[in-house]
Amino acid sequence: CQRKLSDLQIIPHQHYPRSRIGLIIQRMRFQNKTILITGASRGIGKAIALRLAREGANIVVAAKSTEENPKLGGTIYSAAEEIRAAGGQALPLVCDIRDEEQIRSTVAKAVETFGGIDALVNNASAISLTPTEKTESKRFDLMFGINVRGTFLMTQACIPYLTKSSGAHILTLSPPLNLDMKWFADHAAYTLTKYNMSMLALAWAAEFRSANIASNALWPRTTIATAAVKNLLGGDALINMSRHPEIVADAAYCILSSPTSFTGQTLIDEEVLKLNGISDFEPYAVQPGSKLFTDLFVSED
């Protein structure tokens, strides 16, 4: 993290479970603001939605899930109920970001309902940690279709409305551009898609700086307790070495609360929170005191 979020004054916020930071001066800055979050039916996307809902935000839940999958949990409708209970307004919309028509329909309905879009969180992503010979073409297409093409097209569709907002943000859930060859050796296709997302975030920072739109990327230092981590990566053992999604949500809250001059950064959740006065991360751990597993693309200290 190269630049300090200098205008933020943060204090620990004890009212919400595992959501530990709150603004003093800008406490209601999300009131009546509209945030479109892709993949917000569960996991990190939903955690960010709930964090912003507690500040009165309107949340557009853009995801595919309309029926409960026992292995994944959550739908756009159940997420919307939680968002409303947390204090925000919610608009659940079925959106597969591989489908350009669904993207444009989602954005149009969001604007029709809430009057505009003030921030976009590009959270939806697909993963396959497979080497080249074992990456099937359909899996390759899925990752590039969601991670790269879908992120690009959703952002493209939101830009006309972000330019009309005061202090607009694009936040993309993707990693620092770590060129250590170990991140390319075992899962080239996935690495390329996630790095593409980060490069888009940096490109948009340069392209839209004059339009007063900030663009940054955010990534967790440790694995996060999500369905993807449990089902695809390491089961309960890895979940117990992970942190709750709220750490990413709190970091996202800091970034989205910052002035638009804070742009063009690839950020780690811990670094963002440290800059805002949080140094104790134990409450975020699934099992406080346990050894944590460092996430992909993050160098060990």
NORGI-V615339 format. One record per pair of residues at least 24 apart in sequence whose C-alpha atoms are under 10 Angstrom apart, sorted by the first residue. I is the first residue (numbers start at 1). J is the second residue. Records with the same first field share a line. If there is no record, write none. Layout:
I->J ; J
This chain:
1->176 ; 265 ; 266 ; 267 ; 268 ; 269 ; 270 ; 271 ; 272 ; 275
2->262 ; 264 ; 265 ; 266 ; 267 ; 271
3->261 ; 262 ; 263 ; 265 ; 272 ; 275
4->258 ; 262 ; 271 ; 272 ; 275 ; 276
5->254 ; 255 ; 257 ; 258 ; 259 ; 261 ; 262 ; 272 ; 275 ; 276
6->258 ; 259 ; 262 ; 275 ; 276
7->257 ; 258 ; 259 ; 276
8->254 ; 255 ; 257 ; 258 ; 259 ; 275 ; 276
9->254 ; 276 ; 277
10->254 ; 273 ; 275 ; 276 ; 277 ; 278
11->276 ; 277 ; 278
12->276 ; 277 ; 278
16->51 ; 54 ; 86
17->246 ; 283 ; 284
18->244 ; 245 ; 246 ; 247 ; 250 ; 283 ; 284 ; 285
19->47 ; 50 ; 51 ; 245 ; 246 ; 247 ; 248 ; 249 ; 250 ; 283 ; 284
20->246 ; 247 ; 250 ; 273 ; 278 ; 281 ; 283 ; 284
21->51 ; 247 ; 250 ; 251 ; 253 ; 254 ; 273 ; 276 ; 277 ; 278
22->51 ; 55 ; 250 ; 253 ; 254 ; 276
23->55 ; 253 ; 254 ; 257 ; 276
26->55 ; 257 ; 258
27->55 ; 56 ; 257
28->54 ; 55 ; 56 ; 57
29->55 ; 56 ; 57 ; 256 ; 257
30->54 ; 55 ; 56 ; 57 ; 58 ; 88 ; 118 ; 253 ; 256 ; 257
31->55 ; 56 ; 57 ; 58 ; 87 ; 88 ; 89
32->56 ; 57 ; 58 ; 59 ; 88 ; 89 ; 114 ; 115 ; 118
33->57 ; 58 ; 59 ; 88 ; 89 ; 114 ; 115 ; 116 ; 117 ; 118 ; 119 ; 165 ; 168
34->58 ; 59 ; 60 ; 88 ; 89 ; 90 ; 110 ; 111 ; 113 ; 114 ; 115 ; 116 ; 117 ; 118 ; 119 ; 120 ; 165
35->59 ; 60 ; 61 ; 90 ; 110 ; 114 ; 116 ; 117 ; 118 ; 119 ; 120 ; 121 ; 168 ; 169 ; 170 ; 256
36->60 ; 61 ; 62 ; 90 ; 91 ; 106 ; 107 ; 110 ; 117 ; 118 ; 119 ; 120 ; 121 ; 122 ; 123 ; 154 ; 158 ; 170
37->61 ; 62 ; 63 ; 119 ; 120 ; 121 ; 122 ; 123 ; 124 ; 171 ; 172
38->62 ; 63 ; 64 ; 93 ; 95 ; 96 ; 97 ; 120 ; 121 ; 122 ; 123 ; 124 ; 125 ; 150 ; 151 ; 154
39->63 ; 64 ; 65 ; 75 ; 76 ; 95 ; 96 ; 97 ; 121 ; 122 ; 123 ; 124 ; 125
40->64 ; 65 ; 74 ; 75 ; 76 ; 79 ; 80 ; 92 ; 121 ; 122 ; 123 ; 124
41->65 ; 66 ; 72 ; 73 ; 74 ; 75 ; 76 ; 77 ; 78 ; 79 ; 80 ; 92 ; 124
42->72 ; 73 ; 74 ; 75 ; 76 ; 78 ; 79 ; 226 ; 227 ; 245
43->72 ; 73 ; 74 ; 123 ; 224 ; 225 ; 226 ; 227 ; 228 ; 244 ; 245 ; 246
44->123 ; 124 ; 173 ; 224 ; 225 ; 226 ; 244 ; 245 ; 246 ; 247 ; 248 ; 249
45->79 ; 121 ; 122 ; 123 ; 124 ; 173 ; 245 ; 246 ; 248 ; 249
46->74 ; 76 ; 79 ; 80 ; 82 ; 83 ; 123 ; 245 ; 246 ; 249
47->79 ; 83 ; 244 ; 245 ; 246 ; 247 ; 248 ; 249 ; 250 ; 252
48->121 ; 123 ; 245 ; 246 ; 247 ; 248 ; 249 ; 250 ; 251 ; 252 ; 253
49->79 ; 80 ; 82 ; 83 ; 86 ; 88 ; 90 ; 121 ; 249 ; 252 ; 253
50->79 ; 80 ; 82 ; 83 ; 84 ; 85 ; 86 ; 87 ; 88 ; 246 ; 249
51->83 ; 86 ; 87 ; 88 ; 246 ; 249 ; 250 ; 252 ; 253
52->83 ; 86 ; 87 ; 88 ; 249 ; 250 ; 252 ; 253 ; 256
53->82 ; 83 ; 84 ; 85 ; 86 ; 87 ; 88 ; 89 ; 90
54->83 ; 84 ; 85 ; 86 ; 87 ; 88 ; 89
55->86 ; 87 ; 88 ; 253
56->83 ; 84 ; 86 ; 87 ; 88 ; 89
57->83 ; 84 ; 87 ; 88 ; 89 ; 90 ; 118
58->83 ; 84 ; 87 ; 88 ; 89 ; 90 ; 91 ; 110 ; 113 ; 114 ; 117 ; 118
59->83 ; 84 ; 88 ; 89 ; 90 ; 91 ; 92 ; 110 ; 114 ; 117 ; 119
60->89 ; 90 ; 91 ; 92 ; 93 ; 106 ; 107 ; 109 ; 110 ; 111 ; 113 ; 114 ; 117 ; 120
61->90 ; 91 ; 92 ; 93 ; 94 ; 95 ; 106 ; 110
62->91 ; 92 ; 93 ; 94 ; 95 ; 96 ; 97 ; 102 ; 103 ; 106 ; 107 ; 110 ; 123 ; 124
63->92 ; 93 ; 94 ; 95 ; 96 ; 97 ; 106 ; 124
64->92 ; 93 ; 94 ; 95 ; 96 ; 97 ; 124
65->93 ; 94 ; 95 ; 96
66->92 ; 93 ; 94
71->227 ; 228 ; 230 ; 231
72->226 ; 227 ; 228 ; 230 ; 231
73->226 ; 227
89->114
90->114
96->124 ; 145 ; 146 ; 150
97->124 ; 125 ; 145 ; 146 ; 147 ; 149 ; 150 ; 151 ; 152 ; 153 ; 154
98->141 ; 142 ; 143 ; 144 ; 145 ; 146 ; 147 ; 148 ; 149 ; 150 ; 151 ; 153 ; 154
99->145 ; 146 ; 149 ; 150 ; 153 ; 154
100->149 ; 150 ; 153 ; 154 ; 157
102->154
103->150 ; 153 ; 154 ; 155 ; 156 ; 157 ; 158
104->153 ; 154 ; 156 ; 157 ; 158
105->157
106->154 ; 157 ; 158
107->154 ; 155 ; 157 ; 158 ; 161
108->157 ; 158 ; 161
110->158
111->158 ; 161
115->161
116->158 ; 160 ; 161 ; 162 ; 163 ; 164 ; 165
117->158 ; 159 ; 160 ; 161 ; 162 ; 163 ; 164 ; 165 ; 168 ; 169
118->158 ; 159 ; 161 ; 162 ; 163 ; 164 ; 165 ; 166 ; 167 ; 168 ; 169 ; 170 ; 213 ; 256
119->158 ; 159 ; 161 ; 162 ; 165 ; 167 ; 168 ; 169 ; 170 ; 171 ; 213 ; 214 ; 215 ; 256
120->154 ; 155 ; 158 ; 159 ; 162 ; 168 ; 169 ; 170 ; 171 ; 172 ; 215 ; 256
121->151 ; 154 ; 155 ; 169 ; 170 ; 171 ; 172 ; 173 ; 215 ; 216 ; 217 ; 252 ; 256
122->147 ; 150 ; 151 ; 152 ; 154 ; 155 ; 170 ; 171 ; 172 ; 173 ; 174 ; 197 ; 201 ; 217
123->147 ; 151 ; 171 ; 172 ; 173 ; 174 ; 218
124->150 ; 151 ; 172 ; 173
125->150 ; 151 ; 173 ; 174 ; 193 ; 194 ; 197
126->190 ; 193 ; 194 ; 228
127->187 ; 189 ; 190 ; 191 ; 193 ; 194 ; 228 ; 232 ; 233
128->187 ; 188 ; 189 ; 190 ; 191 ; 232 ; 233
129->186 ; 187 ; 188 ; 189 ; 190 ; 191 ; 232 ; 233
130->185 ; 186 ; 187 ; 188 ; 189 ; 190
131->184 ; 185 ; 186 ; 187 ; 188 ; 189 ; 190
132->185 ; 186 ; 187 ; 188 ; 189 ; 190
134->187
135->187 ; 188 ; 189 ; 190
139->189 ; 190
140->189 ; 190 ; 193
141->189
143->189 ; 190 ; 192 ; 193 ; 194
144->189 ; 190 ; 192 ; 193 ; 194 ; 196 ; 197
145->193
146->193
147->173 ; 174 ; 190 ; 192 ; 193 ; 194 ; 195 ; 196 ; 197
148->192 ; 193 ; 194 ; 195 ; 196 ; 197 ; 198 ; 199 ; 200
149->193 ; 196 ; 197
151->196 ; 197 ; 200 ; 201
152->196 ; 197 ; 200 ; 201 ; 204
155->200 ; 201 ; 204
159->208 ; 211 ; 213
162->208 ; 211 ; 212 ; 213 ; 214
163->208 ; 210 ; 211 ; 212 ; 213
164->211 ; 212 ; 213
165->211 ; 212 ; 213
166->211 ; 212 ; 213 ; 259 ; 260
167->211 ; 212 ; 213 ; 214 ; 256 ; 257 ; 258 ; 259 ; 260 ; 261
168->211 ; 212 ; 213 ; 214 ; 215 ; 256 ; 257 ; 258 ; 259 ; 260
169->205 ; 212 ; 213 ; 214 ; 215 ; 216 ; 255 ; 256 ; 257 ; 258 ; 259 ; 260 ; 262 ; 263
170->201 ; 204 ; 205 ; 213 ; 214 ; 215 ; 216 ; 217 ; 255 ; 256 ; 260 ; 263
171->198 ; 201 ; 214 ; 215 ; 216 ; 217 ; 218 ; 252 ; 255 ; 256 ; 263 ; 266
172->197 ; 198 ; 200 ; 201 ; 202 ; 215 ; 216 ; 217 ; 218 ; 219 ; 252 ; 266
173->197 ; 198 ; 201 ; 216 ; 217 ; 218 ; 219 ; 220 ; 248 ; 252 ; 266 ; 267
174->198 ; 199 ; 200 ; 201 ; 216 ; 217 ; 218 ; 219 ; 220 ; 266 ; 267 ; 268 ; 297
175->199 ; 217 ; 218 ; 219 ; 220 ; 221 ; 266 ; 267 ; 268 ; 295 ; 296 ; 297 ; 298
176->217 ; 218 ; 219 ; 265 ; 266 ; 267 ; 268 ; 297 ; 298 ; 299
177->266 ; 297 ; 298
178->296 ; 297 ; 298 ; 299
179->297
180->297 ; 298 ; 299
182->296 ; 297
183->296 ; 297 ; 298
184->297
191->296 ; 297
194->297
195->297
198->264 ; 265 ; 266
199->264 ; 266
201->263 ; 264 ; 265 ; 266
202->263 ; 264 ; 265 ; 266
203->264
204->263 ; 264
205->260 ; 261 ; 262 ; 263 ; 264 ; 265
206->263 ; 264
208->263
209->260 ; 261 ; 262 ; 263 ; 264
211->260
212->259 ; 260 ; 261 ; 263
213->259 ; 260 ; 261 ; 262 ; 263
214->255 ; 256 ; 258 ; 259 ; 260 ; 261 ; 262 ; 263 ; 264 ; 265
215->255 ; 256 ; 260 ; 261 ; 262 ; 263 ; 264 ; 265 ; 266
216->252 ; 255 ; 256 ; 262 ; 263 ; 264 ; 265 ; 266 ; 267
217->252 ; 255 ; 263 ; 264 ; 265 ; 266 ; 267 ; 268
218->248 ; 251 ; 252 ; 255 ; 265 ; 266 ; 267 ; 268 ; 269 ; 272
219->248 ; 251 ; 252 ; 266 ; 267 ; 268 ; 269 ; 270 ; 295 ; 296 ; 297 ; 298
220->245 ; 247 ; 248 ; 251 ; 267 ; 268 ; 269 ; 270 ; 271 ; 294 ; 295 ; 296 ; 297 ; 298
221->247 ; 248 ; 267 ; 268 ; 269 ; 270 ; 271 ; 292 ; 293 ; 294 ; 295 ; 296 ; 297 ; 298 ; 299 ; 300
222->247 ; 268 ; 269 ; 270 ; 285 ; 292 ; 293 ; 294 ; 295 ; 296 ; 298
223->292 ; 293 ; 294 ; 295 ; 296
224->248 ; 284 ; 285 ; 286 ; 292 ; 293 ; 294 ; 295
225->285 ; 286
238->292 ; 293
239->285 ; 286 ; 287 ; 292 ; 293
240->285 ; 286 ; 287 ; 288 ; 290 ; 291 ; 292 ; 293
241->285 ; 286 ; 287 ; 288 ; 289 ; 290 ; 291 ; 292 ; 293 ; 294
242->284 ; 285 ; 286 ; 287 ; 288 ; 290 ; 291 ; 292 ; 293 ; 294 ; 295
243->281 ; 282 ; 283 ; 284 ; 285 ; 286 ; 287 ; 288 ; 292 ; 293
244->283 ; 284 ; 285 ; 286 ; 287
245->284 ; 285 ; 286
246->283 ; 284 ; 285
247->273 ; 281 ; 283 ; 284 ; 285
248->272 ; 273 ; 284
251->276
268->298
